[in-house]
C-alpha cells in the first residue's frame, strides 16, 4: 500500500494557518492561542521521504521548501503558505490553525495545489504537538498523524504518518523546520526581508558531491553558497567551487524559471548560448535568459572554473537531488532519477530526450 503523492506536497505543522474560533466574550488571545507562536515566521524545510515510498526499491530522497506563517484575525489565528519542490512538480498549500475553546483543542484545515484537503485536531503536551485527522485525495479518505517536537526556540522536528486505516498508518516523511532570522524594522528598506549577510571564502559553503551516472568515476562536486537554505535568500542563488577538467562540458540545457549569469574565474570556456557561440576567458561572463539553450565546455589545456548566479531560487533543488552532502558516499544515479531531478529544478537537458516545453 502506498500513500498518494499529494501527501508529499506539504509538511503540516508550520504549514499550519489559522481561522479564528473566538468566543464572544474573548477580546484578547489567551495563553492557549499564544502557544501558536512557535509556528509563526519564515521557515526553511528539510525533509526526507522514506525508502520504499515511491515503490518497493525506491531510495530515500531529501527535499527542501519554505513556510511563510503569520498571525491573522488580530492574533487569534495563524495563516501559512507553504512551497515544496517534490519529484515532478512544485507544490504549494495554504493552511489554517486555531484554538477552539469549546473543545479545548487546536484545529487545522488546509487545501493544496492539487485540490486535496486536510483537517486535523491537535493537542500539545510540553514540547510535543500531535495532530490527528483525515486527508481527502481523489475522493478517498486517508488517516494521518503529524507529530511535531520543538527542539529550540527557532526549530522543530516532525514526522508524518498516513494509512488507509488508523492501524495501518506508517511514517512516510520526517524532517526539520528552521526559522529564518527575523528582520528588524529599519528607517530605510533592507536589501531584502529574511535574508542574512554572508562572508565566504572560495571553498566555503554547502559542499556537495555529484552522484555518478552508471560507469562514471568521481564526477566531482560543487558548493552552494547563497540559497534560501543557506541564508534565507529569496531572490538569488550562487553556485561555485567546481573545476572543469580540459574537455569537460556542461551539456546543453535550459532553465524554465530563472535567468543565469556565469562568471569565468579561470581557464578558457567555449560557450554556446542561443544562436551565439565563442571562446571566453578568465574575467569573461555569459548571460543566459530563461528558456534559452546553453552549453559550456573547457576548451583549454588547464582546469577551468566558473561561478553561476541565478535570478531566483529553484535550480538548487535540482542540484541537491543529483548530489549528496560532502562526507556521504554518492550512490549511482539512474536516468529516471535524473529526469525527476530536472523536473524538480525546472530545467530541461536536450541530451536526455526530454520534451521541449517551448515547442
Rosetta blueprint (number, residue, H / E / L):
1 X L
2 X L
3 X L
4 X L
5 X H
6 X H
7 X H
8 X H
9 X H
10 X L
11 X L
12 X L
13 X H
14 X H
15 X H
16 X L
17 X L
18 X L
19 X L
20 X L
21 X E
22 X L
23 X L
24 X L
25 X L
26 X L
27 X L
28 X L
29 X L
30 X L
31 X H
32 X H
33 X H
34 X H
35 X H
36 X H
37 X H
38 X H
39 X H
40 X L
41 X E
42 X E
43 X E
44 X E
45 X E
46 X E
47 X E
48 X E
49 X E
50 X L
51 X L
52 X L
53 X L
54 X L
55 X L
56 X L
57 X L
58 X L
59 X L
60 X L
61 X E
62 X E
63 X E
64 X E
65 X E
66 X E
67 X E
68 X E
69 X E
70 X E
71 X E
72 X E
73 X H
74 X H
75 X H
76 X L
77 X E
78 X E
79 X E
80 X E
81 X E
82 X E
83 X E
84 X E
85 X E
86 X E
87 X L
88 X L
89 X E
90 X E
91 X E
92 X E
93 X E
94 X E
95 X E
96 X E
97 X E
98 X E
99 X E
100 X E
101 X L
102 X L
103 X L
104 X L
105 X E
106 X E
107 X E
108 X E
109 X E
110 X E
111 X E
112 X E
113 X L
114 X L
115 X L
116 X L
117 X E
118 X E
119 X E
120 X E
121 X E
122 X E
123 X E
124 X E
125 X E
126 X L
127 X L
128 X E
129 X E
130 X E
131 X E
132 X E
133 X E
134 X E
135 X E
136 X E
137 X E
138 X L
139 X L
140 X E
141 X E
142 X E
143 X E
144 X E
145 X E
146 X E
147 X E
148 X E
149 X E
150 X E
151 X E
152 X E
153 X L
154 X L
155 X E
156 X E
157 X E
158 X E
159 X E
160 X E
161 X E
162 X E
163 X E
164 X L
165 X L
166 X H
167 X H
168 X H
169 X L
170 X E
171 X E
172 X E
173 X E
174 X E
175 X E
176 X E
177 X E
178 X E
179 X E
180 X L
181 X L
182 X L
183 X L
184 X L
185 X L
186 X L
187 X L
188 X L
189 X L
190 X L
191 X L
192 X L
193 X L
194 X L
195 X L
196 X L
197 X L
198 X L
199 X L
200 X L
201 X L
202 X L
203 X L
204 X L
205 X L
206 X E
207 X E
208 X E
209 X E
210 X E
211 X L
212 X L
213 X E
214 X L
215 X L
216 X L
217 X L
218 X L
219 X L
220 X L
221 X E
222 X E
223 X E
224 X E
225 X E
226 X E
227 X L
228 X H
229 X H
230 X H
231 X H
232 X L
233 X L
234 X L
235 X L
236 X L
237 X E
238 X E
239 X E
240 X E
241 X E
242 X E
243 X E
244 X E
245 X L
246 X L
247 X L
248 X L
249 X E
250 X E
251 X E
252 X E
253 X E
254 X E
255 X E
256 X L
257 X L
258 X L
259 X L
260 X E
261 X E
262 X E
263 X E
264 X E
265 X E
266 X E
267 X L
268 X E
269 X E
270 X E
271 X E
272 X E
273 X E
274 X L
275 X L
276 X E
277 X E
278 X E
279 X E
280 X E
281 X E
282 X L
283 X L
284 X L
285 X E
286 X E
287 X E
288 X E
289 X L
290 X L
291 X L
292 X L
293 X L
294 X E
295 X E
296 X E
297 X E
298 X E
299 X L
300 X L
301 X L
302 X L
303 X L
304 X E
305 X E
306 X E
307 X E
308 X E
309 X E
310 X E
311 X L
312 X L
313 X L
314 X L
315 X H
316 X H
317 X H
318 X H
319 X H
320 X H
321 X H
322 X L
323 X E
324 X E
325 X E
326 X L
327 X L
328 X L
329 X L
330 X L
331 X L
332 X L
333 X E
334 X L
335 X H
336 X H
337 X H
338 X H
339 X H
340 X H
341 X H
342 X H
343 X H
344 X H
345 X L
346 X L
347 X E
348 X E
349 X E
350 X H
351 X H
352 X H
353 X L
354 X L
355 X L
356 X L
357 X L
358 X L
359 X L
